[in-house]
Amino acid sequence: MARLDGKVALVTGGSRGIGEAVALRLAEEGADVALTYLGSAERAEAVAAKITGMGRRGWAVRADSADPREVRAVVEAVAERFGRLDILVNNAGVGVLGPIGEIGLEDVDRVLEVNVRAPFLYAQAASAHLAEGGRIITIGSCVAQRIAFPGVTLYGASKAAMVGLTKGLARELGPRGITANVIHPGPIDTEMNPADGPGAEFQRDLTALGAFGRGADIAATVAHLAGEDGRYITGAEIAVDGGVAA
């Protein structure tokens, strides 16, 4: 018996990168998985098809995390379609990098809407459905713990906010047997940030291991927290960053 048999997970931004790796790992562990996407229906449907191919229920649903109505609606839709919700993975995010003087108000609004407001609203909506043993797992960033270079003030602020969100959720939902944790990835080899792309060597040098991580590294930690083995971990910041924060 897989450790997440009978569980239902919602992974935001699950059509590629870390989100895709997480969605597939949760399905491998036995969960039915719904994943949100914004831009590429084809990519998202392909991930859902892989989940279905594992014998699990997979569902790709379009939702703009910048729209509060869509955030709330997708949680209700998942709970209705699958009959329950056990695991929320707040993964969807955007990054706007650059000197603080060059960051426009539209950029500020977009980053805070998607990276801060949406995870709060997803957690708020999910909390109405999560029962004892429920899990809220948020993907933060190594820059929430240590700003090692300039140009990430806005992004870093948005990810640092996930620490406060997680600790608040842990205290508020703990009496109901629901845990909340945040994972801080370091440089992860994805389409958006390839290990052979511009700036990769600089990022690699920030790590103690001298290497990029993989989406599977983050997914493995999510799977641990989502299962029974994670029952006594809550309010925690877990660095999966190759030693960036060391």
C-alpha positions as CSV (number, residue, x, y, z in Angstrom):
1,M,0.0,0.0,0.0
2,A,1.4,3.4,-1.0
3,R,1.6,5.9,1.8
4,L,-0.8,8.4,0.2
5,D,-3.4,5.9,-0.9
6,G,-6.9,7.5,-0.7
7,K,-5.6,11.0,-0.4
8,V,-6.4,13.9,-2.7
9,A,-3.8,16.6,-3.4
10,L,-4.0,20.0,-5.1
11,V,-0.7,21.3,-6.6
12,T,-0.8,24.9,-7.9
13,G,1.4,25.6,-10.9
14,G,1.8,21.9,-11.5
15,S,2.3,21.8,-15.3
16,R,6.1,22.1,-15.3
17,G,9.3,22.4,-13.2
18,I,9.0,21.8,-9.5
19,G,5.2,21.7,-9.6
20,E,5.2,18.9,-12.2
21,A,7.8,16.9,-10.2
22,V,5.7,17.3,-7.1
23,A,2.4,16.3,-8.8
24,L,3.9,13.2,-10.3
25,R,5.7,12.1,-7.0
26,L,2.4,12.5,-5.0
27,A,0.7,10.3,-7.6
28,E,3.5,7.7,-7.4
29,E,2.8,7.7,-3.6
30,G,-0.8,6.9,-4.2
31,A,-2.6,10.3,-4.2
32,D,-5.2,11.5,-6.7
33,V,-3.8,14.9,-7.9
34,A,-5.4,18.0,-9.3
35,L,-3.0,20.6,-10.7
36,T,-3.5,24.2,-11.8
37,Y,-2.0,25.9,-14.8
38,L,-2.3,29.3,-16.5
39,G,-0.5,29.3,-19.8
40,S,-0.2,25.8,-21.3
41,A,-3.2,23.5,-21.3
42,E,-1.3,21.0,-23.4
43,R,1.5,20.7,-20.9
44,A,-0.9,20.5,-18.0
45,E,-3.0,17.8,-19.7
46,A,0.1,15.8,-20.4
47,V,1.0,15.8,-16.6
48,A,-2.6,14.8,-15.8
49,A,-2.4,12.0,-18.3
50,K,0.8,10.7,-16.7
51,I,-1.0,10.6,-13.3
52,T,-4.0,8.8,-14.9
53,G,-1.5,6.3,-16.4
54,M,-0.3,5.5,-12.8
55,G,-3.9,4.4,-12.0
56,R,-4.7,7.6,-10.1
57,R,-7.1,10.3,-10.9
58,G,-5.5,13.3,-12.4
59,W,-7.1,16.6,-13.3
60,A,-5.6,19.8,-14.9
61,V,-7.6,22.9,-14.2
62,R,-6.9,26.4,-15.4
63,A,-6.7,29.0,-12.6
64,D,-5.0,32.4,-12.5
65,S,-3.5,32.8,-9.0
66,A,-3.7,36.5,-9.4
67,D,-7.5,36.3,-9.4
68,P,-9.0,35.7,-5.9
69,R,-12.2,34.4,-7.4
70,E,-10.4,31.7,-9.4
71,V,-8.3,30.7,-6.4
72,R,-11.3,30.1,-4.3
73,A,-13.3,28.5,-7.1
74,V,-10.6,25.9,-8.0
75,V,-10.4,24.7,-4.4
76,E,-14.1,24.2,-4.2
77,A,-14.1,22.5,-7.6
78,V,-11.4,20.0,-6.6
79,A,-13.2,19.2,-3.3
80,E,-16.4,18.6,-5.2
81,R,-14.8,16.6,-8.1
82,F,-12.8,14.3,-5.8
83,G,-15.0,14.3,-2.8
84,R,-12.3,15.5,-0.4
85,L,-9.0,17.4,-0.1
86,D,-6.1,16.3,2.0
87,I,-3.0,18.0,0.7
88,L,-2.4,21.5,-0.6
89,V,0.9,22.3,-2.2
90,N,1.3,26.1,-2.8
91,N,3.8,26.1,-5.7
92,A,2.6,28.6,-8.3
93,G,4.8,31.7,-8.3
94,V,6.3,34.5,-10.4
95,G,9.6,36.2,-10.2
96,V,10.5,39.7,-11.1
97,L,14.2,40.5,-10.6
98,G,16.2,43.7,-11.0
99,P,17.3,46.8,-9.1
100,I,14.7,48.1,-6.8
101,G,14.6,51.4,-8.6
102,E,13.5,49.7,-11.8
103,I,10.7,47.6,-10.4
104,G,7.3,49.0,-11.5
105,L,4.1,49.1,-9.5
106,E,2.5,46.6,-11.9
107,D,5.4,44.2,-11.1
108,V,5.0,44.7,-7.4
109,D,1.2,44.0,-7.6
110,R,1.7,40.9,-9.7
111,V,4.3,39.3,-7.5
112,L,2.4,40.0,-4.3
113,E,-0.9,38.8,-5.8
114,V,0.6,35.5,-7.0
115,N,3.3,34.8,-4.4
116,V,1.6,36.1,-1.2
117,R,-2.1,36.7,-1.6
118,A,-2.8,33.5,-3.5
119,P,-1.1,31.1,-1.1
120,F,-3.0,32.7,1.8
121,L,-6.3,32.4,-0.1
122,Y,-5.6,28.8,-1.2
123,A,-4.8,27.9,2.4
124,Q,-7.9,29.7,3.6
125,A,-10.2,27.9,1.2
126,A,-8.5,24.5,1.7
127,S,-8.7,24.8,5.5
128,A,-12.5,24.4,5.2
129,H,-12.0,21.0,3.6
130,L,-8.9,19.6,5.3
131,A,-9.5,17.0,8.0
132,E,-7.2,15.6,10.6
133,G,-4.0,14.6,8.9
134,G,-4.3,17.4,6.4
135,R,-1.2,19.0,5.0
136,I,-0.4,22.5,3.6
137,I,3.1,22.6,2.0
138,T,4.3,25.8,0.5
139,I,7.3,26.2,-1.8
140,G,9.4,29.2,-0.7
141,S,12.9,30.0,-1.8
142,C,16.5,30.1,-0.4
143,V,16.4,33.9,-0.8
144,A,13.8,33.9,2.0
145,Q,16.6,32.9,4.3
146,R,19.6,34.5,2.8
147,I,19.9,37.3,0.2
148,A,23.3,36.5,-1.3
149,F,23.1,38.9,-4.2
150,P,21.3,42.1,-5.2
151,G,18.2,42.4,-7.4
152,V,15.9,40.0,-5.6
153,T,14.3,42.4,-3.0
154,L,10.7,42.0,-4.3
155,Y,10.9,38.3,-4.9
156,G,12.7,37.7,-1.6
157,A,10.1,39.7,0.3
158,S,7.3,37.7,-1.2
159,K,8.9,34.4,-0.3
160,A,9.9,35.5,3.2
161,A,6.1,36.2,3.7
162,M,5.6,32.5,3.3
163,V,7.5,31.9,6.5
164,G,5.0,34.0,8.5
165,L,2.1,32.4,6.6
166,T,3.3,28.9,7.4
167,K,3.9,29.5,11.1
168,G,0.5,31.2,11.5
169,L,-1.2,28.3,9.8
170,A,0.7,25.8,11.9
171,R,-0.6,27.4,15.1
172,E,-4.1,28.0,13.9
173,L,-4.7,24.6,12.3
174,G,-2.5,22.4,14.6
175,P,-5.4,21.8,17.0
176,R,-7.2,20.1,14.1
177,G,-4.3,17.8,13.4
178,I,-3.3,19.7,10.2
179,T,0.3,20.6,9.6
180,A,1.8,23.5,7.6
181,N,5.4,23.7,6.4
182,V,7.5,25.7,3.9
183,I,10.3,24.3,1.7
184,H,13.1,26.6,0.5
185,P,14.6,25.3,-2.7
186,G,18.0,26.4,-3.9
187,P,19.0,26.5,-7.6
188,I,16.8,23.8,-9.3
189,D,17.4,22.7,-12.9
190,T,14.1,23.6,-14.7
191,E,13.1,25.1,-18.0
192,M,12.9,28.5,-16.3
193,N,16.3,28.2,-14.6
194,P,18.4,25.6,-16.5
195,A,21.6,24.3,-15.0
196,D,23.4,25.3,-18.2
197,G,21.7,28.7,-18.7
198,P,23.0,32.3,-18.2
199,G,23.9,32.8,-14.5
200,A,24.0,29.1,-13.8
201,E,27.7,29.1,-12.7
202,F,27.0,32.0,-10.3
203,Q,24.1,30.1,-8.7
204,R,26.1,26.9,-8.5
205,D,28.9,28.7,-6.7
206,L,26.4,29.9,-4.0
207,T,25.8,26.3,-3.0
208,A,27.9,24.2,-0.7
209,L,27.6,21.2,-3.0
210,G,28.5,23.1,-6.1
211,A,25.6,21.8,-8.0
212,F,22.0,22.4,-9.1
213,G,19.2,20.4,-7.6
214,R,16.4,18.6,-9.4
215,G,12.7,18.9,-9.1
216,A,12.7,15.4,-7.8
217,D,14.7,16.6,-4.7
218,I,11.9,19.0,-3.8
219,A,9.2,16.5,-4.6
220,A,10.8,13.9,-2.3
221,T,10.6,16.4,0.6
222,V,7.0,17.2,-0.2
223,A,6.1,13.5,-0.2
224,H,7.7,13.0,3.2
225,L,5.8,15.9,4.7
226,A,2.6,14.9,3.0
227,G,2.6,11.3,4.5
228,E,2.4,9.9,7.9
229,D,6.2,10.3,8.4
230,G,5.5,14.1,8.4
231,R,2.9,14.0,11.1
232,Y,5.1,15.7,13.8
233,I,6.6,18.4,11.6
234,T,4.8,21.7,11.4
235,G,5.6,25.3,11.3
236,A,9.0,24.4,9.9
237,E,11.3,25.9,7.3
238,I,13.1,23.1,5.4
239,A,16.0,24.1,3.2
240,V,16.5,21.9,0.1
241,D,19.1,24.2,-1.3
242,G,22.4,22.4,-1.7
243,G,23.8,24.4,1.2
244,V,23.0,28.0,0.0
245,A,22.0,28.9,3.5
246,A,24.9,27.1,5.2
